[in-house]
Amino acid sequence: MTLFLVIAVVVLFFLVIFQIAKASEYVAVLKGEDISKKQSNKINGYLMVIFLVAGLFGVWYCNELLYSKTLLYVGSASVQGDKVDSMLEITLAVTGIVFIATQILLFWFSYKYQDKEDRKVFYFPHNTNLELLWTVVPAIVLTVLVVIGLRNWYSFTSEAPKDAQVIEVTGKQFGWIFRYPGADNQLGKKYYRNIDNASNSLGLVWDDAMSHDDIVTEQTVFVVKNKPCKFIIGSRDVIHDVGLSQFRLKMDAVPGIPTTMWFTPKYTTKEMAEKTGNPNFQYEISCDQMCGNGHYSMKGVIQVVTQEEFNEWQAKQKPYYFSAYPDKDPSNKVIPATAVDSSKHTTATINSTSIQKSNTKI
C-alpha cells in the first residue's frame, strides 16, 4: 500500500509540473515573450536556490535516517577491515566536500547570474591557471587514495602470519565447501577428476596421507577470535566471489587458480549479536559474483568463536577420509561375533563345572 502511495505522489508531482509548464506557455502568449522570459528567469533563479537548500537538507536527512542501518554504523569486525573503513571515511570526506562546494556554486551561480537587461555576457574562453588547478589537484588527491587502497590490498593478500588458522574455501553452484587441516596442520592434495558429490566433493587424493585427517564442512565455517585466519580460495565450476561484508573483504574464487586473503576477527558471533542488539545475528559469507540462476541463494555462515570453543568443535569432527572409507573409521568397528560367542561358551563352561563340583560335595 505504501509503495502505491509513493508512486501516486510522484506521478501527481510530475503532473503538477507539466501543468505549470503549460500554463507558463499560455501566459507567455498573452503577455508577450519578453515579459514572460524575465518572469521565468526570476522564477527559475529562486527555484534553483530552493532546490539547493532542499537537496542539501535531503542529503543530511537521509544520512541521519539511514546511517544506523548501514554496516558503517556497527564498525568492522576485523582488524584489516578497520583500514578499509578508514579509507572509505577519507574518500567520503574528500568527495563530500567537493560535492557540497560544487552544488552550492552551481545553483548559486544560476541564481546570481541570471539573465537581466543591464547585464552583458562575459566571454571567458581559456585560463591556463584554472585548468592546471582543476587537473593537478584532483590527480594528486586520487593518486593518494589509490596508493592507500593498494597498500591495504597488498596487506590483505600478502603472506599470512605463521600461526594463522588455514581454511580452504571452495565455491560451487550454489554453496560453499570448507576444509580444515587435521593434526598434521597440512592440507592434502586434491584433483578435480576425483570429485564425487557423494563421497569426495573436493576431489581429495586419498593416496596422499596428509588428506586422511582433513575435515570438510559445508555452508558454515568456524574461525577463531583474535587469531589470523587465512582463506585459500578456489572454485569447483564457475567464477564465484567470497564476500565478507562485516569484515570488509572480498576475493574472487576462480576455477584452477587459487587465491588467498587473510584477516583477524575482533568479535565472536555472540559478542557481535550483543553489539548490534540482534540476537539472531550471523556473520555472512556471500557470493559477490553473478554465477548462475541460484546466485541469490549462495550464502554461507561464519561462526567466530574462542579458541577453546573451536578446539571443542574440532574434536567432535570426523576426518573426511572416513566418508569415502567408512570401514576404516574406528568408531564403526564392532567386536566380532565369534569372540562374543566364545566368551559366552567359556562362561557357560565355568558355570557348569561349578555346579558339578557343588553336587559332588553334597
Long-range contacts (C-beta under 8 A, 24 or more apart in sequence): 37-115, 41-114, 41-115, 41-116, 42-114, 44-110, 44-114, 45-110, 45-111, 45-114, 46-111, 48-107, 48-108, 48-110, 48-111, 49-107, 49-108, 49-111, 51-107, 52-103, 52-104, 52-107, 52-108, 55-103, 56-100, 56-103, 71-245, 71-246, 74-246, 74-272, 74-275, 74-276, 76-246, 76-247, 76-248, 76-266, 77-246, 77-247, 77-265, 77-266, 77-267, 77-272, 77-283, 77-304, 78-244, 78-246, 78-247, 78-248, 78-249, 78-263, 78-264, 78-265, 78-266, 79-263, 79-264, 79-266, 80-152, 80-155, 80-156, 80-247, 80-248, 80-249, 80-262, 80-263, 80-264, 81-246, 81-247, 81-248, 81-249, 81-263, 83-152, 83-155, 84-152, 84-248, 84-249, 85-248, 87-145, 87-148, 87-149, 87-152, 90-145, 90-148, 91-145, 94-141, 94-145, 156-249, 156-261, 156-262, 156-263, 157-251, 157-259, 157-260, 157-261, 160-228, 160-229, 160-230, 160-260, 160-262, 161-228, 161-262, 163-227, 163-228, 164-227, 164-228, 164-229, 164-230, 164-262, 165-223, 165-224, 165-227, 165-228, 165-229, 165-230, 166-230, 166-232, 167-221, 167-223, 167-229, 167-230, 167-231, 167-232, 168-202, 168-231, 168-232, 168-233, 168-234, 169-221, 169-231, 169-232, 169-233, 169-234, 169-242, 169-253, 169-285, 170-202, 170-233, 170-234, 170-235, 170-236, 170-253, 171-233, 171-234, 171-235, 171-236, 171-237, 171-240, 171-241, 171-242, 171-253, 171-287, 171-291, 171-298, 172-201, 172-235, 172-236, 172-237, 172-240, 173-237, 173-238, 173-291, 173-292, 173-294, 173-298, 174-287, 174-291, 174-292, 174-294, 174-295, 174-297, 174-298, 175-218, 175-219, 175-298, 175-300, 176-218, 176-219, 176-221, 176-285, 176-298, 176-300, 177-201, 177-202, 177-216, 177-217, 177-218, 177-236, 178-216, 178-217, 178-218, 178-220, 178-221, 179-214, 179-215, 179-216, 179-320, 180-214, 180-215, 180-216, 180-217, 180-314, 180-317, 181-213, 181-214, 182-212, 182-213, 182-214, 182-215, 182-319, 183-213, 184-210, 184-213, 186-210, 187-211, 187-214, 187-232, 188-212, 188-214, 192-236, 192-256, 195-236, 199-323, 199-324, 200-320, 200-323, 200-324, 201-236, 202-236, 202-320, 204-320, 204-321, 206-321, 206-324, 206-325, 211-320, 211-321, 212-319, 212-321, 213-319, 213-321, 214-319, 214-320, 214-321, 215-314, 215-317, 215-318, 215-319, 215-320, 216-320, 216-323, 217-317, 219-300, 219-301, 220-300, 220-301, 220-302, 220-303, 221-285, 221-300, 221-301, 221-302, 221-303, 222-303, 222-305, 222-310, 222-313, 222-314, 223-265, 223-302, 223-303, 223-304, 223-305, 223-310, 224-265, 224-304, 224-305, 224-306, 224-307, 224-310, 225-265, 225-266, 225-267, 225-268, 225-271, 225-304, 225-305, 225-306, 225-307, 226-264, 226-265, 226-266, 227-264, 227-265, 227-307, 228-262, 228-263, 228-264, 229-262, 229-263, 229-264, 229-265, 230-260, 230-261, 230-262, 231-260, 231-261, 231-262, 232-258, 232-259, 232-260, 233-258, 233-259, 233-260, 233-261, 234-258, 234-259, 238-291, 238-292, 239-289, 239-291, 240-287, 240-289, 240-291, 240-298, 241-287, 241-288, 241-289, 242-285, 242-287, 242-288, 243-284, 243-285, 243-286, 243-287, 243-288, 244-283, 244-284, 244-285, 244-302, 245-284, 245-286, 246-272, 246-283, 246-284, 247-283, 250-288, 252-289, 253-289, 265-304, 267-304, 268-304, 268-305, 268-306, 269-302, 269-303, 269-304, 269-305, 272-304
